[in-house]
Amino acid sequence: MLHRKIALTVLLLGLLAPMAFSQASALRDYVGIIKGTYHPDALEFFDKLKESYKKRGKADLVKWIDGYIKSGVGGTGFVYVAPDGENYVITNYHVVAQTVALSISFEKQDGAKTTYDRLKVVAADEDIDIAVLTFADGAKPFKAGLTFMTSPAEEGVDVFAAGFPGMFTEQIWQFSKGVVSNARMRLPHDIEDEEGVNPVRWGPYIQHTSNIDHGNSGGPLLVQQANVTSGYAVAGINTLTLSGYRENTFFAIPADRAFAYITEAFKSKDEEANRHNLDLRLDAFIKSLAKSKAVYGAIADYLSNGCTASNAEYAIIETFSRAPRTVQDAIDNVSDLVDAMNYCVAWLIEDTFRGKTASVLRATLGDITRNTDGSYTVPLIFAGDRVIVTTWVSEFGIWKLDKAGDLVSGDKTLVEKKEKQRESDKMKNAYDNFVMLSVGYTNIFDHKTGEKRIPAANRYDDDTFEPIIGVAPAFDASVLMAWNKYWLAPFSFTIAKDFWQVDGGVGFNIPINIKAVTLAPYAAIGIDIHKANGSEMLPFEFGAMAQGGLMLTTTWVPGLYLLAGYQYNFSFLTLLGETKPTDAHMLKINVGYAFAF
């Protein structure tokens, strides 16, 4: 009898195993690979972030961004068919955020794929992390889809995660088994509640042990259930994992929470209901600002996709040039570049709100007006009656902050202006402390070109000779050191026919910045050594020099300078009557290149 029971058990297991396998295989008909294309503004932000990391020597983060962009938008979605026959694809909000094109592909075991392009997001909620998509042109390619559980998953039951996590450079099917370890897990948020005592919490979530990896996001968490599509019902939507705390800690949005949102999202709302929802949203937003710490993380939760995308490029420039180190470090440590975009824009908004004060942001509302496009203009009034005008839009049924003041307005010219300003600042900084090497042409106006003989007046005197003075070209090589913006130390070597001179001195310049050009009038005095002119005492003479002129440089060719100046030389031996003044007047035109230090 015992042997018969054992044999029957083995037989049943043998029958159930291929049944479970075939059911898991059938899931592929309803669980697909979500692929998306990033918004062009998002790609520009990624490039700016890479530039920032390169300048800061963070090669590992540059490599990470390259890999992130190369892998593209990827996740998992599944088909849900509503009672009225409408076809939807359910996935996570973070999978589709900042995308301009979406598709889903269903892959058979033999590798054959069916792809549907031009999916459209029709409802989404960032807090729940859920997005509802429809097929292009209202298509309804599915007669049935996966079914949501009608009762919550219980702790200890077996659950299965279906999806397409990344492996190598592809998303590959994975069907993993685990158990529910906490049916109603609530994760602590990083902000406090209204009383400032207990942390606000996210959730609830289903905590489970079915292995999920990057790419599983948006895929279903399933339980076996008879008489439903493919033998599995959706217990939840996989959304996130925790690392650094404990192993096998995975979270899914409970089916009842997801289904309640989907049902509510497609209910029509009148204008009064919309305005009421806006008022609730604004009230929560104002409360999130009134914290005695940085609030950019809270602001990020309220940003529309359009606000993030259109302002991210400018925000990254501002954030990594002006934000506190703690903010920059927080952005460095995010695991998702879309979150990095949100943080940068949110910090810029917080900085705009704060103005010159670092106190708690306490705001009141001005007169709210409805715009013709359905958005609302909402003035926020801060301390000292300082008003920042914001715009709020309904994004997938949720009111989101779209514009805030002049700096978060989607104005692309701000980036151009900032880039020009950065180049100008770069030029200014380079001009403050540098060493410049230059060569050029010098025109000597009173050079001795020869002698003329003057016959003696009588036979008792000797004939005399006087110098012939003319114009002579010369070659000039100079080294100019500048420091603390205004101070100069010029050194030059000038050589012409039958003449040479070495001089050095100290002086000053006054940089004047005119858009992309800097003009710098300068003056200097010093000493020189030059070839003796008729002296019988020394082969060279000592003198003094004074020079003045104009230096010019431009951001178009950073480091390149043009110099034009006048120099007057005075020989000490002329005081003794040993020589007549020559080579005193010079016009110099040089081209140089500066090396900042």
Secondary structure per residue as TSV (DSSP state, phi and psi in degrees):
chain	resnum	aa	ss	phi	psi
A	1	M	-	360.0	-44.0
A	2	L	H	-62.5	-42.1
A	3	H	H	-61.8	-37.9
A	4	R	H	-64.8	-39.0
A	5	K	H	-65.4	-41.9
A	6	I	H	-62.6	-44.6
A	7	A	H	-62.9	-41.1
A	8	L	H	-65.1	-39.9
A	9	T	H	-62.2	-46.6
A	10	V	H	-61.6	-40.2
A	11	L	H	-63.5	-44.2
A	12	L	H	-63.3	-42.5
A	13	L	H	-62.1	-38.6
A	14	G	H	-64.6	-32.9
A	15	L	H	-78.2	-38.0
A	16	L	H	-73.0	-33.0
A	17	A	H	-59.6	-53.3
A	18	P	H	-65.3	-26.8
A	19	M	H	-66.0	-46.5
A	20	A	H	-62.9	-38.7
A	21	F	H	-64.2	-43.3
A	22	S	H	-67.0	-34.9
A	23	Q	H	-64.7	-44.2
A	24	A	H	-62.4	-38.4
A	25	S	H	-64.3	-37.2
A	26	A	H	-67.1	-22.7
A	27	L	H	-59.9	-29.3
A	28	R	T	-60.3	-21.1
A	29	D	T	-71.9	-17.6
A	30	Y	T	-124.6	-10.0
A	31	V	E	-114.3	122.8
A	32	G	E	-131.4	173.3
A	33	I	E	-90.4	121.4
A	34	I	E	-89.7	127.8
A	35	K	E	-125.5	142.8
A	36	G	E	-141.9	163.8
A	37	T	E	-113.9	130.1
A	38	Y	E	-68.5	149.7
A	39	H	-	-60.9	138.8
A	40	P	H	-54.4	-36.6
A	41	D	H	-64.6	-33.8
A	42	A	H	-66.9	-40.1
A	43	L	H	-64.9	-37.8
A	44	E	H	-63.4	-38.5
A	45	F	H	-62.2	-45.1
A	46	F	H	-58.6	-40.2
A	47	D	H	-64.4	-41.8
A	48	K	H	-64.0	-39.6
A	49	L	H	-65.2	-38.9
A	50	K	H	-62.4	-43.2
A	51	E	H	-59.7	-42.5
A	52	S	H	-61.9	-43.6
A	53	Y	H	-68.0	-36.0
A	54	K	H	-62.1	-44.8
A	55	K	H	-64.6	-30.9
A	56	R	T	-91.8	4.6
A	57	G	T	73.7	24.0
A	58	K	-	-100.1	75.3
A	59	A	H	-64.4	-31.7
A	60	D	H	-65.4	-37.0
A	61	L	H	-73.9	-33.5
A	62	V	H	-61.4	-44.3
A	63	K	H	-64.5	-38.5
A	64	W	H	-63.7	-42.5
A	65	I	H	-64.1	-41.9
A	66	D	H	-58.2	-43.4
A	67	G	H	-66.9	-37.4
A	68	Y	H	-62.8	-46.6
A	69	I	H	-66.9	-40.8
A	70	K	H	-63.3	-41.1
A	71	S	H	-70.5	-25.6
A	72	G	-	70.2	-171.8
A	73	V	E	-77.9	123.8
A	74	G	E	-147.1	140.2
A	75	G	E	-169.6	-163.7
A	76	T	E	-126.1	147.9
A	77	G	E	-141.7	162.9
A	78	F	E	-138.3	158.3
A	79	V	E	-87.4	133.6
A	80	Y	E	-127.7	127.9
A	81	V	E	-108.4	117.8
A	82	A	-	-71.3	162.7
A	83	P	T	-55.0	-29.4
A	84	D	T	-84.8	5.1
A	85	G	-	92.1	-7.7
A	86	E	-	-63.1	137.8
A	87	N	E	-97.4	131.8
A	88	Y	E	-131.8	154.1
A	89	V	E	-113.6	127.1
A	90	I	E	-104.7	133.6
A	91	T	E	-153.8	-172.0
A	92	N	-	-85.0	149.7
A	93	Y	H	-61.3	-42.4
A	94	H	H	-67.6	-16.0
A	95	V	H	-72.1	-36.3
A	96	V	H	-103.5	-5.0
A	97	A	T	-60.7	137.3
A	98	Q	T	62.5	33.1
A	99	T	E	-108.5	154.1
A	100	V	E	-116.4	-9.7
A	101	A	E	-149.7	137.5
A	102	L	E	-135.5	147.0
A	103	S	E	-143.5	162.4
A	104	I	E	-134.4	137.2
A	105	S	E	-122.7	134.4
A	106	F	E	-107.5	125.9
A	107	E	E	-114.9	127.7
A	108	K	-	-80.3	169.4
A	109	Q	T	-63.8	-28.5
A	110	D	T	-83.4	3.2
A	111	G	S	95.1	-8.7
A	112	A	-	-67.4	138.8
A	113	K	E	-124.4	145.6
A	114	T	E	-120.1	122.3
A	115	T	E	-117.3	137.3
A	116	Y	E	-118.1	119.0
A	117	D	-	-96.3	173.0
A	118	R	-	58.1	41.8
A	119	L	-	-66.4	150.6
A	120	K	E	-124.4	131.8
A	121	V	E	-78.2	121.4
A	122	V	E	-111.0	-16.7
A	123	A	E	-158.3	143.2
A	124	A	E	-159.1	152.0
A	125	D	E	-142.0	117.6
A	126	E	T	-69.9	-35.8
A	127	D	T	-66.0	-46.5
A	128	I	T	-75.1	-26.8
A	129	D	T	69.5	54.8
A	130	I	E	-134.7	144.9
A	131	A	E	-137.4	140.7
A	132	V	E	-115.7	125.8
A	133	L	E	-117.8	152.1
A	134	T	E	-118.5	162.1
A	135	F	-	-81.4	158.3
A	136	A	G	-61.2	141.1
A	137	D	G	59.1	28.1
A	138	G	G	70.0	19.5
A	139	A	-	-63.0	149.5
A	140	K	-	-131.0	73.9
A	141	P	-	-74.7	-9.7
A	142	F	-	-116.5	135.3
A	143	K	S	-85.0	-27.2
A	144	A	-	-145.2	160.0
A	145	G	-	-143.8	-166.0
A	146	L	-	-73.6	151.5
A	147	T	E	-109.8	137.5
A	148	F	E	-79.6	142.8
A	149	M	-	-64.6	145.9
A	150	T	S	-93.1	-11.1
A	151	S	S	-131.2	150.3
A	152	P	-	-62.2	148.9
A	153	A	-	-68.3	140.7
A	154	E	-	-96.1	151.9
A	155	E	T	-66.8	138.0
A	156	G	T	94.3	-12.7
A	157	V	-	-77.9	153.4
A	158	D	E	-72.6	136.0
A	159	V	E	-132.4	157.6
A	160	F	E	-131.0	134.0
A	161	A	E	-103.5	123.9
A	162	A	E	-113.9	133.8
A	163	G	E	175.9	-170.1
A	164	F	-	-129.0	73.7
A	165	P	-	-70.0	157.8
A	166	G	E	-73.8	142.1
A	167	M	E	-147.6	127.5
A	168	F	T	60.4	-117.9
A	169	T	T	-114.6	15.5
A	170	E	E	-126.9	163.3
A	171	Q	E	-97.9	123.6
A	172	I	-	-122.7	139.1
A	173	W	-	-55.6	138.5
A	174	Q	E	-144.3	129.1
A	175	F	E	-125.6	107.6
A	176	S	E	-120.6	152.7
A	177	K	E	-113.6	145.2
A	178	G	E	-159.8	-162.1
A	179	V	E	-132.9	158.1
A	180	V	E	-77.4	119.7
A	181	S	E	-101.0	-19.3
A	182	N	E	-154.9	113.8
A	183	A	E	-76.4	-20.1
A	184	R	E	-142.4	72.0
A	185	M	E	-88.5	134.4
A	186	R	E	-120.2	123.7
A	187	L	E	-94.1	137.8
A	188	P	E	-68.2	136.4
A	189	H	E	-86.2	172.2
A	190	D	E	-96.1	14.1
A	191	I	E	-124.6	159.7
A	192	E	E	-96.2	164.2
A	193	D	-	-77.9	-176.1
A	194	E	T	-60.1	-32.6
A	195	E	T	-84.2	-7.2
A	196	G	S	71.3	28.3
A	197	V	S	-113.2	-63.7
A	198	N	S	-95.4	140.4
A	199	P	E	-69.2	139.6
A	200	V	E	-65.1	143.1
A	201	R	E	-119.8	147.1
A	202	W	E	-90.9	148.2
A	203	G	E	132.4	-166.1
A	204	P	E	-79.0	159.8
A	205	Y	E	-126.3	157.1
A	206	I	E	-91.1	118.3
A	207	Q	E	-91.7	129.6
A	208	H	E	-145.0	176.7
A	209	T	-	-115.8	8.7
A	210	S	S	-70.2	121.6
A	211	N	-	-63.7	126.8
A	212	I	-	-129.5	146.2
A	213	D	-	-130.7	177.7
A	214	H	T	-57.1	122.7
A	215	G	T	114.0	-21.3
A	216	N	-	-74.9	-15.9
A	217	S	T	-52.2	129.9
A	218	G	T	90.4	-7.6
A	219	G	-	-81.0	162.0
A	220	P	E	-81.4	145.1
A	221	L	E	-100.5	124.6
A	222	L	E	-120.0	154.9
A	223	V	E	-127.5	147.7
A	224	Q	E	-70.4	133.6
A	225	Q	-	-152.8	128.7
A	226	A	T	-71.7	156.8
A	227	N	T	64.4	25.7
A	228	V	S	-127.8	167.2
A	229	T	G	-54.2	124.7
A	230	S	G	64.2	6.2
A	231	G	G	82.2	8.1
A	232	Y	E	-130.6	144.2
A	233	A	E	-116.0	151.9
A	234	V	E	-80.1	115.4
A	235	A	E	-90.3	-23.2
A	236	G	E	-173.0	176.4
A	237	I	E	-117.8	116.6
A	238	N	E	-62.9	134.5
A	239	T	E	-134.9	-35.2
A	240	L	E	-160.1	165.1
A	241	T	E	-129.4	162.3
A	242	L	-	-117.7	134.2
A	243	S	-	-122.5	150.9
A	244	G	S	89.0	-2.9
A	245	Y	S	-112.4	-56.6
A	246	R	-	-156.5	161.2
A	247	E	S	-83.7	160.6
A	248	N	S	53.0	47.5
A	249	T	-	-116.3	100.2
A	250	F	E	-125.8	151.2
A	251	F	E	-131.1	143.9
A	252	A	E	-134.6	148.1
A	253	I	E	-74.4	124.1
A	254	P	E	-57.5	146.1
A	255	A	H	-60.2	-40.3
A	256	D	H	-65.1	-36.6
A	257	R	H	-68.3	-43.7
A	258	A	H	-65.6	-44.5
A	259	F	H	-66.6	-36.4
A	260	A	H	-63.8	-39.3
A	261	Y	H	-65.9	-46.3
A	262	I	H	-59.0	-42.6
A	263	T	H	-64.4	-43.9
A	264	E	H	-70.9	-34.2
A	265	A	H	-61.1	-28.6
A	266	F	T	-101.8	10.4
A	267	K	S	-80.3	134.1
A	268	S	-	-71.0	143.0
A	269	K	-	-125.2	136.8
A	270	D	-	-83.4	175.5
A	271	E	H	-63.6	-36.1
A	272	E	H	-64.0	-40.8
A	273	A	H	-67.0	-39.7
A	274	N	H	-62.2	-43.9
A	275	R	H	-66.4	-37.8
A	276	H	H	-62.4	-42.5
A	277	N	H	-64.5	-36.9
A	278	L	H	-63.6	-44.1
A	279	D	H	-59.7	-42.3
A	280	L	H	-63.1	-41.4
A	281	R	H	-65.5	-44.0
A	282	L	H	-64.5	-39.3
A	283	D	H	-61.6	-43.9
A	284	A	H	-66.0	-37.7
A	285	F	H	-64.2	-46.9
A	286	I	H	-62.7	-39.0
A	287	K	H	-66.1	-34.5
A	288	S	H	-69.6	-21.6
A	289	L	H	-78.2	-30.7
A	290	A	-	-82.6	61.9
A	291	K	S	-122.9	148.6
A	292	S	S	-86.0	46.0
A	293	K	S	-162.8	179.5
A	294	A	-	-61.4	138.8
A	295	V	-	-122.2	13.0
A	296	Y	H	-63.0	-30.7
A	297	G	H	-63.4	-38.8
A	298	A	H	-71.5	-40.7
A	299	I	H	-60.9	-37.6
A	300	A	H	-57.6	-30.3
A	301	D	T	-69.2	-15.4
A	302	Y	T	-103.4	-2.1
A	303	L	B	-79.2	138.1
A	304	S	-	-74.8	158.2
A	305	N	H	-59.5	-40.3
A	306	G	H	-64.2	-39.8
A	307	C	H	-61.6	-45.9
A	308	T	H	-63.6	-49.2
A	309	A	H	-64.3	-45.6
A	310	S	H	-76.8	-18.0
A	311	N	H	-112.8	-5.9
A	312	A	H	-63.1	-40.3
A	313	E	H	-62.2	-44.5
A	314	Y	H	-69.9	-37.7
A	315	A	H	-64.3	-36.4
A	316	I	H	-66.5	-36.0
A	317	I	H	-64.3	-46.4
A	318	E	H	-67.5	-43.3
A	319	T	H	-62.9	-45.1
A	320	F	H	-87.6	5.6
A	321	S	H	-111.9	-24.0
A	322	R	H	-127.5	-22.2
A	323	A	S	-70.9	152.9
A	324	P	-	-60.1	155.8
A	325	R	H	-58.7	-35.2
A	326	T	H	-61.7	-36.4
A	327	V	H	-69.0	-45.2
A	328	Q	H	-61.3	-40.7
A	329	D	H	-65.0	-38.6
A	330	A	H	-62.5	-40.0
A	331	I	H	-69.1	-37.8
A	332	D	H	-59.8	-30.2
A	333	N	T	-98.4	5.5
A	334	V	-	-71.7	152.9
A	335	S	S	-96.2	-4.9
A	336	D	-	-136.9	131.1
A	337	L	H	-69.2	-27.0
A	338	V	H	-64.6	-38.2
A	339	D	H	-63.2	-37.9
A	340	A	H	-61.5	-40.7
A	341	M	H	-61.4	-47.2
A	342	N	H	-60.4	-42.1
A	343	Y	H	-64.0	-42.5
A	344	C	H	-63.4	-47.7
A	345	V	H	-65.6	-40.1
A	346	A	H	-65.1	-38.4
A	347	W	H	-65.0	-39.0
A	348	L	H	-62.6	-38.7
A	349	I	H	-65.8	-45.9
A	350	E	H	-59.0	-42.9
A	351	D	H	-62.9	-38.1
A	352	T	H	-64.7	-43.1
A	353	F	H	-63.5	-40.1
A	354	R	H	-71.5	-34.9
A	355	G	T	61.3	-127.1
A	356	K	T	-94.7	2.1
A	357	T	-	-108.5	146.5
A	358	A	-	-109.4	14.4
A	359	S	S	-76.0	177.7
A	360	V	-	-61.7	135.9
A	361	L	-	-82.2	101.3
A	362	R	-	-108.6	116.7
A	363	A	-	-121.3	150.2
A	364	T	E	-123.1	163.0
A	365	L	E	-94.0	138.6
A	366	G	-	-88.2	-160.6
A	367	D	-	-74.6	118.5
A	368	I	-	-87.2	131.3
A	369	T	E	-126.4	144.4
A	370	R	E	-91.0	134.2
A	371	N	-	-93.8	164.1
A	372	T	T	-64.8	-24.7
A	373	D	T	-87.5	6.1
A	374	G	S	93.3	-9.1
A	375	S	-	-79.4	171.2
A	376	Y	E	-126.0	137.6
A	377	T	E	-92.9	123.0
A	378	V	E	-126.4	104.4
A	379	P	E	-74.6	132.2
A	380	L	E	-107.7	127.7
A	381	I	E	-108.1	119.7
A	382	F	E	-105.5	-178.0
A	383	A	G	-53.5	142.8
A	384	G	G	75.7	19.7
A	385	D	G	59.6	30.5
A	386	R	E	-81.9	124.8
A	387	V	E	-108.9	127.9
A	388	I	E	-115.4	120.0
A	389	V	E	-86.5	126.5
A	390	T	E	-118.4	159.5
A	391	T	E	-124.5	135.1
A	392	W	E	-119.7	137.3
A	393	V	E	-126.7	153.7
A	394	S	E	-88.4	113.4
A	395	E	E	-113.6	109.1
A	396	F	T	55.3	36.4
A	397	G	T	87.2	0.0
A	398	I	E	-115.3	131.3
A	399	W	E	-74.8	127.0
A	400	K	E	-128.0	148.8
A	401	L	E	-76.0	122.7
A	402	D	E	-108.8	-33.8
A	403	K	E	-143.7	150.3
A	404	A	E	-150.0	104.6
A	405	G	T	68.9	-162.4
A	406	D	T	-84.4	-27.9
A	407	L	T	-83.8	-20.8
A	408	V	B	-118.8	68.1
A	409	S	S	-127.0	5.0
A	410	G	-	76.4	13.4
A	411	D	-	-77.9	107.1
A	412	K	T	-69.9	-21.3
A	413	T	H	-67.4	-19.3
A	414	L	H	-62.0	-36.9
A	415	V	H	-65.3	-44.7
A	416	E	H	-62.3	-43.4
A	417	K	H	-64.0	-39.9
A	418	K	H	-67.1	-39.9
A	419	E	H	-63.1	-42.6
A	420	K	H	-64.6	-39.6
A	421	Q	H	-64.6	-40.2
A	422	R	H	-64.3	-40.8
A	423	E	H	-65.2	-39.8
A	424	S	H	-64.5	-43.6
A	425	D	H	-63.7	-37.8
A	426	K	H	-62.1	-42.1
A	427	M	H	-64.9	-40.8
A	428	K	H	-63.1	-45.0
A	429	N	H	-64.6	-40.4
A	430	A	H	-65.7	-30.5
A	431	Y	H	-76.0	-22.2
A	432	D	H	-64.7	-44.6
A	433	N	S	-138.7	111.9
A	434	F	E	-157.9	163.9
A	435	V	E	-120.2	127.2
A	436	M	E	-117.2	133.1
A	437	L	E	-104.6	132.8
A	438	S	E	-144.0	154.6
A	439	V	E	-135.1	157.3
A	440	G	E	179.5	-168.3
A	441	Y	E	-104.3	136.8
A	442	T	E	-122.9	132.7
A	443	N	E	-106.2	117.2
A	444	I	E	-95.4	121.5
A	445	F	E	-85.6	-20.7
A	446	D	E	-133.1	55.5
A	447	H	E	-89.6	143.5
A	448	K	E	-77.1	111.3
A	449	T	E	-99.2	-8.0
A	450	G	E	170.7	-165.6
A	451	E	E	-133.8	152.2
A	452	K	E	-120.7	142.1
A	453	R	E	-89.6	133.3
A	454	I	E	-114.9	111.7
A	455	P	-	-59.1	150.8
A	456	A	-	-68.5	151.3
A	457	A	S	-71.1	-29.6
A	458	N	S	-146.0	178.2
A	459	R	T	-77.3	-8.6
A	460	Y	T	-86.2	-19.1
A	461	D	S	-99.1	157.9
A	462	D	-	-89.9	153.9
A	463	D	-	-64.0	150.3
A	464	T	E	-116.8	161.6
A	465	F	E	-127.8	135.0
A	466	E	E	-120.5	145.9
A	467	P	E	-69.2	147.7
A	468	I	E	-95.5	119.7
A	469	I	E	-99.7	131.2
A	470	G	E	-152.0	-174.4
A	471	V	E	-91.0	138.6
A	472	A	E	-138.0	139.4
A	473	P	E	-82.5	152.6
A	474	A	E	-144.8	159.8
A	475	F	E	-102.9	139.5
A	476	D	E	-129.4	134.2
A	477	A	E	-126.4	130.5
A	478	S	E	-134.1	154.4
A	479	V	E	-125.4	126.3
A	480	L	E	-123.2	123.6
A	481	M	E	-109.3	131.9
A	482	A	E	-124.8	142.7
A	483	W	E	-149.4	155.9
A	484	N	T	51.0	35.8
A	485	K	T	72.3	-42.6
A	486	Y	T	-107.5	-23.4
A	487	W	E	-92.4	145.0
A	488	L	E	-131.1	153.9
A	489	A	E	-141.1	97.7
A	490	P	E	-90.9	141.9
A	491	F	E	-135.6	132.3
A	492	S	E	-144.8	156.8
A	493	F	E	-127.1	123.9
A	494	T	E	-122.2	133.8
A	495	I	E	-135.7	135.8
A	496	A	E	-140.6	-179.0
A	497	K	T	-64.6	124.5
A	498	D	T	60.1	29.5
A	499	F	E	-158.6	143.6
A	500	W	E	-148.0	156.8
A	501	Q	E	-153.7	137.8
A	502	V	E	-121.5	129.2
A	503	D	E	-142.4	161.8
A	504	G	E	-158.4	154.5
A	505	G	E	-168.6	-166.6
A	506	V	E	-133.1	155.5
A	507	G	E	-170.1	-159.5
A	508	F	E	-148.4	162.3
A	509	N	E	-140.5	160.6
A	510	I	-	-126.0	97.1
A	511	P	-	-67.2	132.4
A	512	I	E	-124.0	113.1
A	513	N	E	-92.0	122.8
A	514	I	E	-124.6	92.8
A	515	K	T	57.0	-114.7
A	516	A	T	-90.2	3.6
A	517	V	E	-120.0	140.4
A	518	T	E	-118.5	124.1
A	519	L	E	-105.1	136.7
A	520	A	E	-136.3	95.2
A	521	P	E	-62.8	141.4
A	522	Y	E	-140.9	161.7
A	523	A	E	-151.4	149.1
A	524	A	E	-154.9	154.3
A	525	I	E	-130.1	157.4
A	526	G	E	-178.4	-162.1
A	527	I	E	-119.1	161.7
A	528	D	E	-142.7	160.6
A	529	I	E	-124.8	128.9
A	530	H	E	-139.6	165.5
A	531	K	E	-63.6	135.8
A	532	A	-	-65.1	142.7
A	533	N	S	-114.1	83.2
A	534	G	S	88.2	1.5
A	535	S	-	-76.9	137.7
A	536	E	S	-94.6	-3.7
A	537	M	S	-87.6	-44.3
A	538	L	-	-137.9	154.7
A	539	P	S	-77.5	-8.8
A	540	F	E	-142.2	165.1
A	541	E	E	-127.7	158.7
A	542	F	E	-105.8	149.6
A	543	G	E	-158.2	-173.4
A	544	A	E	-121.9	157.4
A	545	M	E	-139.3	154.0
A	546	A	E	-140.2	135.4
A	547	Q	E	-140.7	157.6
A	548	G	E	-158.2	154.2
A	549	G	E	176.6	-149.9
A	550	L	E	-140.4	133.6
A	551	M	E	-109.4	147.2
A	552	L	E	-138.7	134.5
A	553	T	E	-143.3	166.1
A	554	T	E	-145.6	152.4
A	555	T	T	-71.2	-14.7
A	556	W	T	-64.7	-36.8
A	557	V	S	-131.9	82.8
A	558	P	T	-58.1	133.3
A	559	G	T	95.2	-17.0
A	560	L	E	-87.8	131.2
A	561	Y	E	-125.2	149.9
A	562	L	E	-121.1	129.4
A	563	L	E	-122.2	138.3
A	564	A	E	-138.9	128.0
A	565	G	E	-158.0	163.2
A	566	Y	E	-111.4	140.4
A	567	Q	E	-132.1	134.4
A	568	Y	E	-113.6	130.1
A	569	N	E	-111.6	140.2
A	570	F	E	-130.1	123.5
A	571	S	E	-92.4	132.7
A	572	F	G	-64.1	-28.9
A	573	L	G	-71.5	-17.4
A	574	T	G	-66.8	-24.6
A	575	L	G	-66.1	-28.2
A	576	L	G	-91.0	-1.9
A	577	G	T	76.2	12.7
A	578	E	S	-75.0	-34.2
A	579	T	S	-136.8	160.0
A	580	K	-	-95.3	144.3
A	581	P	-	-65.3	123.9
A	582	T	-	-137.4	167.8
A	583	D	S	52.6	36.6
A	584	A	-	-93.4	-28.3
A	585	H	E	-113.0	120.4
A	586	M	E	-132.5	142.2
A	587	L	E	-116.1	121.7
A	588	K	E	-112.8	135.6
A	589	I	E	-131.5	112.9
A	590	N	E	-125.4	156.0
A	591	V	E	-119.3	130.9
A	592	G	E	-138.2	168.2
A	593	Y	E	-130.8	131.6
A	594	A	E	-103.2	141.8
A	595	F	E	-116.8	115.0
A	596	A	E	-70.7	150.9
A	597	F	-	-140.5	360.0
